[in-house]
Amino acid sequence: MKYKKYFRKTSLKQKGVGDFFLNEVKIKSPKVFLEVGVFHGVTARNVCELLQNLHNDDFKYIGLDLFEKNSENENEVIPITKFSNPLKSFYFNYIKKQNPYSIEAVEDLLKKFKNNISLIKGNSNKILKKIDMSKIDFVFLDGGHDYSTVINDLNCSIEVIQNNGTILCDDYDLTYAPGVKKAIDEFSVKNNFHCSVVCNSRFAKIEKINYL
């Protein structure tokens, strides 16, 4: 599958990055997928299309995001939500009449999969502790980039790896958010997990070490 942008913003816009990401998901073929940091929902739509191809309707997508800029994330690194493309601005302002970084807009983008998705609006530092991780087999971590948030998200997702699932972390190489790399490295070493830095250091893939 080719990664599609669906006329919206996505952090996986660089050539080949989205395709690499989808291939990683395809290799693992998860049935329950959790994305922390949904943004405009482009990755969510691509994942749902892929999982439907793999499993028909026997899959679940869970997406968590603040879906707005507010006091809870004012110090976080958040991609610019406004479009520089005037055509896209006109489309969302006057035709769709939506803020693409809203839970309503993402639900609209994913309406084809309404029976397979669960979108949660809230802060991962609070919400992830309440999610049952025992059934989740793949986590894509692309939420808050502050060290404390990343280490929280990883610690809350540890059961996924313990059950032989995968955590794929975005922006491992982001120089202006060094807390991402610091948290991933510390988490992997502390828990004796295998961490592979892939796609030109863009992603960090954390998995359980299986001894033969």
C-alpha positions in Angstrom: 0.0 0.0 0.0 1.0 3.6 -0.7 0.6 6.1 2.1 -2.0 8.7 1.1 -2.3 12.2 2.4 -6.1 12.7 2.0 -5.8 16.5 1.4 -4.7 17.0 5.0 -1.5 17.6 7.0 0.6 14.7 8.2 4.0 14.3 9.9 4.8 11.4 7.6 4.9 13.6 4.5 8.5 13.1 3.5 9.0 10.8 0.5 9.0 7.2 1.4 8.4 7.7 5.1 4.7 6.9 5.0 5.3 3.9 2.9 8.0 2.6 5.2 5.6 3.1 8.2 2.8 1.1 6.5 5.1 -1.7 5.6 6.2 -2.0 9.3 2.5 -2.3 10.3 1.9 -4.8 7.5 4.7 -7.0 8.7 3.3 -7.2 12.2 -0.3 -7.4 10.9 -1.9 -6.2 14.2 -5.6 -6.6 14.9 -5.7 -3.9 17.6 -3.8 -0.7 16.9 -3.3 2.3 19.2 -2.1 5.6 17.9 -1.0 8.3 20.3 -1.0 11.6 18.5 -3.7 11.5 15.8 -3.4 15.1 14.5 -5.4 15.4 11.2 -6.1 11.6 11.1 -4.2 10.9 7.9 -2.1 8.1 9.5 -5.3 6.7 11.1 -7.0 6.5 7.7 -4.0 4.8 6.1 -3.8 2.3 9.0 -7.5 1.5 8.8 -7.3 0.9 5.1 -4.4 -1.4 5.6 -5.9 -3.3 8.4 -9.2 -3.8 6.5 -7.2 -5.2 3.6 -5.5 -7.6 6.0 -8.3 -8.6 8.3 -11.5 -7.4 6.6 -13.6 -6.0 9.5 -11.9 -8.0 12.2 -9.7 -5.1 13.5 -9.8 -2.2 16.0 -8.2 1.2 15.7 -7.9 3.4 18.8 -6.7 7.0 18.5 -5.8 9.4 21.3 -5.1 13.1 21.0 -5.9 16.4 22.6 -7.4 17.5 19.3 -6.8 21.2 20.2 -4.1 23.5 21.4 -4.8 24.3 25.1 -3.2 24.8 28.5 -2.4 21.1 28.8 -0.1 21.1 25.8 1.0 24.7 25.5 4.7 23.7 26.0 4.5 20.8 23.6 5.8 20.6 20.1 2.7 20.5 17.9 2.8 20.7 14.1 1.3 23.8 12.6 -2.4 23.0 12.0 -3.1 25.8 9.6 -2.5 25.3 5.8 -0.2 27.3 3.7 -2.1 26.0 0.7 -5.0 28.5 0.1 -7.0 25.8 -1.6 -6.9 23.6 1.4 -7.7 26.5 3.7 -10.8 27.4 1.5 -11.9 23.8 1.5 -11.9 23.3 5.2 -13.1 26.8 6.1 -15.9 27.2 3.6 -16.8 23.8 2.2 -16.2 21.3 5.0 -16.5 24.0 7.7 -14.3 22.0 9.9 -11.1 22.4 11.9 -9.1 19.5 10.5 -7.4 19.2 14.0 -10.7 18.4 15.7 -12.2 15.1 16.8 -15.2 15.8 14.6 -13.1 16.2 11.5 -11.1 13.1 12.1 -14.3 11.1 12.8 -15.5 12.4 9.4 -12.4 11.2 7.7 -12.7 7.8 9.3 -16.5 7.4 8.9 -16.0 4.5 6.5 -14.6 2.6 9.6 -17.0 3.9 12.2 -17.6 0.4 13.6 -13.9 -0.3 14.0 -12.6 2.9 15.5 -12.5 4.6 18.9 -11.3 8.2 19.1 -10.4 9.5 22.6 -10.0 13.2 23.3 -7.6 13.8 26.2 -4.1 14.0 27.6 -2.1 10.8 27.2 -0.5 11.4 30.7 -4.0 10.8 32.1 -5.8 8.7 29.6 -3.3 5.9 28.8 -3.4 4.7 32.4 -7.1 3.9 31.9 -6.7 2.0 28.6 -6.6 -1.8 28.8 -3.3 -2.6 27.0 -3.7 -6.4 27.2 -5.4 -6.6 23.8 -3.3 -4.1 21.9 -0.6 -5.5 19.8 0.8 -2.4 18.0 1.4 1.2 19.3 2.4 4.1 17.2 3.7 6.7 19.5 3.6 10.3 18.1 2.1 12.3 20.8 3.7 14.8 23.2 7.5 15.2 22.6 8.4 16.3 26.1 10.6 13.8 28.0 8.1 13.3 30.8 5.2 12.7 28.4 7.2 10.2 26.2 8.4 8.2 29.2 4.8 8.2 30.6 3.4 6.9 27.3 6.1 4.2 27.0 5.6 3.0 30.6 1.8 2.9 30.1 2.4 0.8 27.0 4.9 -1.7 28.5 2.3 -4.5 28.6 2.1 -4.4 24.8 5.8 -5.3 24.4 5.6 -7.9 27.3 2.9 -9.6 25.2 5.1 -9.7 22.2 3.7 -6.6 20.5 5.5 -3.6 19.1 5.9 0.1 19.9 6.9 2.2 17.0 8.0 5.7 18.1 8.2 8.6 15.7 10.7 11.5 15.7 13.5 9.6 17.4 16.0 11.9 15.6 14.2 15.2 16.3 17.0 17.5 17.4 14.7 20.2 18.9 12.9 17.7 21.0 15.8 15.6 22.5 13.5 14.2 25.2 12.0 11.8 22.7 15.4 10.0 22.2 16.3 10.2 25.9 13.1 8.6 27.0 13.2 5.8 24.4 16.8 4.9 25.1 16.2 4.9 28.9 13.0 2.9 28.6 14.6 0.3 26.4 17.7 -0.2 28.5 15.9 -0.3 31.8 13.5 -3.0 30.6 15.9 -4.9 28.5 13.9 -4.4 25.3 15.3 -4.5 21.8 15.3 -1.0 20.2 15.9 -0.7 16.5 16.5 2.7 15.0 15.1 2.6 11.4 14.2 4.7 8.4 17.2 6.9 8.5 16.8 7.3 12.3 13.3 8.6 12.0 11.6 5.8 13.9 12.5 3.7 16.9 11.0 0.2 17.0 10.8 -1.3 20.5 10.2 -5.0 20.9 10.8 -7.8 23.4 14.0 -9.7 23.2 13.2 -13.3 22.4 16.0 -15.7 23.5 16.3 -19.0 21.5 
